[in-house]
Amino acid sequence: MTADSLRAQAHRQPTSGGSRGRARRAEMKIGVIGAGNIGGNLTRRLTALGHDVSVANSRGPETLAALAEETGATPVRAEEAARGAEVVVVTVPLKAVPDLPSGLLDGAAEGVAVIDTGNYYPQQRDGRIAAIEDEGLTESRWTERQLGHPVVKAFNGTYAADLLERPRAAGDPDRMALPVASDDAAAKAKVRALIDELGFDTVDAGGIDDSWRQQPGAPVYGLQAGADAVARALAEAGPERSADFRG
C-alpha cells in the first residue's frame, strides 16, 4: 500500500451528514464495553450527538452511576451492552478480551459493526500473547478470534482528550484524521461515517492484516494530523514491531 493510494482512499470519505453545521444522521443504538479514558469520552460524545448509548465495564453498572448521570447513557452489565446495538465499541485492555462474556454479540442488530480500540502492550500491561508474537497475528485479528466476529480497528492511537477537544467541522484545515482498518466493507463504512459525525476525517488503512500500520510504535500512532499526513505515516510504517512493544 503506497502513500498515493492511501491518500486517494483518505479523500473518499463516506458522508454522514453529521458534522457540525449539518443535519445529523439518524440516532443509533450503540454499546460501549469499557468505560476507561477512551470508552468514557466516546460515551460522552456519542450521547451528546443523540445516540442511545449503553455502557458497561468489568465492575458492574452500579459503578457507572456518575457517568450515566453526566451523559444520559444507560449503565448495563457487559453481556447486555450489545443488545440491539448497531455499533459496539470494545475498549478494554487486550489481556481482558478473552474474559468478556461468551455470546457477547449474540443479541446485537444484524450487521453490527464492532469497533476494536485495543493495543498490545506486552511489557507494560498485557503480558506475552503467543499468537501475536509467534504466529504474527495483528492484535485486532487476535481480538476477532476471541470475539468470533469481524472488527473495525479505530481509535487505538487516538488520545482520549482529543475526542473532546479536537472535533472540527468537515473542511476545517485543522481537522484531524484517524486510520480505520477492517475486512468488512459495510462495517468500515458505518464506522467511518460515525467518526465523521464525531468531527474527524478518516483514512482507510486497509484490512485487519494491514492494521499493524497503526499499532503502538508505528508512525501514525498518536499522530494528531490531517488525512494526507496520516496517509503518509501509514505508508511509512514497517511490519516489525518496535522493541518497546514486543514480549
C-alpha positions as CSV (number, residue, x, y, z in Angstrom):
1,M,0.0,0.0,0.0
2,T,1.6,3.2,-1.2
3,A,1.3,6.8,0.2
4,D,-0.5,7.8,-3.0
5,S,-3.1,5.0,-2.7
6,L,-3.6,5.8,1.0
7,R,-4.1,9.5,0.2
8,A,-6.6,8.6,-2.5
9,Q,-8.6,6.5,-0.1
10,A,-8.4,9.2,2.6
11,H,-10.3,11.6,0.4
12,R,-13.0,9.1,-0.5
13,Q,-14.8,10.0,2.8
14,P,-18.2,8.5,3.5
15,T,-20.9,11.1,4.1
16,S,-22.8,11.0,7.3
17,G,-24.3,14.5,7.1
18,G,-23.4,14.7,10.8
19,S,-20.5,17.1,11.1
20,R,-21.2,20.4,12.9
21,G,-23.5,22.7,11.0
22,R,-25.2,19.8,9.1
23,A,-28.2,17.7,9.8
24,R,-27.2,14.6,11.9
25,R,-27.8,11.1,10.7
26,A,-30.4,9.0,12.5
27,E,-29.9,8.0,16.1
28,M,-28.3,4.6,16.5
29,K,-28.2,2.2,19.4
30,I,-24.5,1.9,20.5
31,G,-22.9,-0.3,23.1
32,V,-19.7,0.7,24.7
33,I,-17.8,-2.1,26.6
34,G,-15.2,-0.5,28.7
35,A,-15.5,2.9,30.5
36,G,-11.9,4.0,30.8
37,N,-10.5,7.1,29.1
38,I,-11.5,6.2,25.5
39,G,-14.7,4.5,26.4
40,G,-15.8,7.2,28.8
41,N,-15.1,10.0,26.3
42,L,-16.8,8.1,23.5
43,T,-19.8,7.7,25.7
44,R,-19.8,11.5,26.3
45,R,-19.5,12.4,22.7
46,L,-22.0,9.8,21.3
47,T,-24.7,10.7,23.8
48,A,-24.2,14.4,23.1
49,L,-24.8,13.6,19.4
50,G,-28.1,12.0,20.3
51,H,-27.3,8.3,20.1
52,D,-28.8,5.8,22.5
53,V,-25.7,4.5,24.4
54,S,-25.4,1.6,26.8
55,V,-22.1,1.4,28.6
56,A,-20.6,-1.4,30.6
57,N,-17.4,-2.1,32.5
58,S,-15.9,-5.1,34.4
59,R,-17.1,-3.8,37.8
60,G,-20.8,-3.6,37.2
61,P,-23.4,-1.0,36.3
62,E,-23.6,0.5,39.8
63,T,-20.0,1.8,39.4
64,L,-21.1,3.8,36.3
65,A,-23.7,5.9,38.0
66,A,-21.7,9.1,37.7
67,L,-21.0,8.7,34.0
68,A,-24.7,7.7,33.4
69,E,-25.9,10.9,35.3
70,E,-23.5,13.1,33.4
71,T,-24.3,11.7,29.9
72,G,-27.7,10.0,30.0
73,A,-26.1,6.7,28.9
74,T,-27.6,3.5,30.3
75,P,-25.3,1.6,32.6
76,V,-25.6,-2.2,32.0
77,R,-23.7,-5.4,32.5
78,A,-21.2,-6.3,29.8
79,E,-23.4,-9.2,28.5
80,E,-26.2,-6.7,27.9
81,A,-24.3,-3.9,26.2
82,A,-24.6,-5.2,22.7
83,R,-28.3,-6.0,22.7
84,G,-29.9,-4.4,19.7
85,A,-26.8,-2.4,19.0
86,E,-25.8,-1.3,15.5
87,V,-22.3,-0.4,16.7
88,V,-20.4,-2.0,19.6
89,V,-17.2,-0.5,20.9
90,V,-14.9,-2.9,22.6
91,T,-12.4,-0.8,24.5
92,V,-10.8,-3.0,27.2
93,P,-7.2,-4.0,27.8
94,L,-6.2,-6.7,25.3
95,K,-5.5,-9.2,28.1
96,A,-9.1,-8.8,29.2
97,V,-10.7,-9.6,25.8
98,P,-10.8,-13.4,26.5
99,D,-12.6,-12.8,29.7
100,L,-15.5,-11.0,28.1
101,P,-18.8,-12.9,28.3
102,S,-19.3,-15.6,25.8
103,G,-22.0,-14.8,23.2
104,L,-21.3,-11.1,23.8
105,L,-22.7,-10.1,20.4
106,D,-25.5,-12.6,20.1
107,G,-28.2,-10.0,20.7
108,A,-26.7,-7.3,18.5
109,A,-28.5,-5.9,15.5
110,E,-28.0,-7.6,12.2
111,G,-24.8,-6.2,10.5
112,V,-23.4,-4.8,13.8
113,A,-20.1,-3.0,13.4
114,V,-17.7,-3.9,16.2
115,I,-15.0,-1.3,16.9
116,D,-11.8,-2.6,18.4
117,T,-9.8,0.2,20.1
118,G,-7.3,-2.2,21.6
119,N,-3.5,-2.2,21.6
120,Y,-1.0,-4.8,22.6
121,Y,1.3,-3.7,25.4
122,P,3.2,-6.9,26.4
123,Q,5.7,-5.2,28.7
124,Q,3.5,-2.6,30.1
125,R,0.2,-4.4,30.8
126,D,-0.9,-7.4,28.8
127,G,1.9,-10.0,29.1
128,R,3.1,-12.1,26.2
129,I,0.4,-13.3,23.8
130,A,1.9,-16.2,21.8
131,A,-0.5,-15.8,18.8
132,I,0.7,-12.3,18.3
133,E,4.3,-12.9,19.0
134,D,4.8,-16.3,17.3
135,E,2.1,-16.5,14.7
136,G,2.4,-12.9,13.6
137,L,-1.3,-12.1,14.1
138,T,-2.2,-8.4,14.3
139,E,-3.7,-7.6,17.6
140,S,-7.1,-6.9,16.0
141,R,-7.0,-10.3,14.2
142,W,-6.4,-11.9,17.5
143,T,-9.3,-9.9,19.0
144,E,-11.5,-11.1,16.2
145,R,-10.8,-14.7,17.0
146,Q,-11.6,-14.1,20.7
147,L,-14.9,-12.4,19.8
148,G,-15.9,-14.6,16.9
149,H,-16.8,-11.6,14.9
150,P,-15.1,-9.2,12.4
151,V,-13.9,-6.0,13.9
152,V,-13.1,-2.5,12.7
153,K,-9.8,-1.1,14.2
154,A,-10.2,2.5,15.1
155,F,-9.4,5.0,17.9
156,N,-6.4,2.8,19.1
157,G,-3.9,5.6,18.6
158,T,-6.2,8.5,19.5
159,Y,-5.6,10.5,22.7
160,A,-8.8,10.3,24.8
161,A,-8.7,14.1,25.3
162,D,-8.8,14.7,21.6
163,L,-12.2,13.1,21.4
164,L,-13.5,16.0,23.5
165,E,-11.2,18.8,22.4
166,R,-10.3,18.3,18.8
167,P,-13.6,17.7,16.8
168,R,-13.8,20.1,13.8
169,A,-16.3,20.6,11.0
170,A,-15.7,18.9,7.7
171,G,-13.3,21.0,5.6
172,D,-11.7,22.7,8.6
173,P,-7.9,22.8,7.9
174,D,-7.2,21.7,11.5
175,R,-9.5,18.7,11.3
176,M,-7.7,15.5,12.5
177,A,-7.9,12.2,10.6
178,L,-8.0,8.7,12.2
179,P,-6.9,5.5,10.5
180,V,-9.6,2.8,10.2
181,A,-8.9,-0.8,9.2
182,S,-11.3,-3.7,8.6
183,D,-12.1,-6.6,6.3
184,D,-15.8,-5.8,6.5
185,A,-16.5,-3.1,4.0
186,A,-20.0,-2.3,5.2
187,A,-18.9,-2.1,8.9
188,K,-15.9,0.0,7.9
189,A,-18.2,2.5,6.1
190,K,-20.5,2.7,9.0
191,V,-17.7,3.4,11.4
192,R,-16.1,6.0,9.1
193,A,-19.4,7.8,8.9
194,L,-19.7,7.7,12.7
195,I,-16.2,9.2,13.1
196,D,-17.1,11.9,10.6
197,E,-20.1,12.7,12.7
198,L,-17.8,12.9,15.7
199,G,-15.8,15.6,13.9
200,F,-12.8,13.7,12.4
201,D,-11.7,12.7,9.0
202,T,-10.7,9.1,8.3
203,V,-8.1,7.3,6.2
204,D,-8.9,3.7,5.0
205,A,-5.9,1.8,6.4
206,G,-6.8,-1.5,4.6
207,G,-7.8,-4.8,6.1
208,I,-7.2,-6.2,9.6
209,D,-4.0,-7.9,8.4
210,D,-2.8,-4.4,7.4
211,S,-3.6,-3.0,10.8
212,W,0.0,-3.3,12.0
213,R,0.4,0.0,10.3
214,Q,-1.4,1.7,13.2
215,Q,-0.1,-0.4,16.1
216,P,1.9,1.2,19.0
217,G,5.2,2.4,17.9
218,A,4.1,3.0,14.3
219,P,4.4,6.5,12.8
220,V,0.7,7.1,12.8
221,Y,0.2,6.0,16.5
222,G,-0.7,9.2,18.4
223,L,-0.4,11.4,15.3
224,Q,-2.6,14.5,15.5
225,A,-2.7,15.5,11.9
226,G,-4.9,15.6,8.8
227,A,-5.7,13.0,6.2
228,D,-2.6,13.5,4.0
229,A,-0.2,13.2,6.9
230,V,-2.0,10.2,8.3
231,A,-1.8,8.5,4.9
232,R,1.9,9.2,4.7
233,A,2.5,7.8,8.2
234,L,0.6,4.6,7.3
235,A,2.6,4.2,4.1
236,E,5.9,4.7,6.0
237,A,5.2,2.1,8.6
238,G,7.2,-1.1,8.8
239,P,5.9,-4.5,9.9
240,E,8.5,-5.1,12.5
241,R,7.1,-4.4,16.0
242,S,9.3,-2.0,17.9
243,A,11.3,-3.4,20.8
244,D,9.2,-1.5,23.4
245,F,6.1,-3.3,22.2
246,R,7.5,-6.9,22.0
247,G,7.0,-9.5,24.6
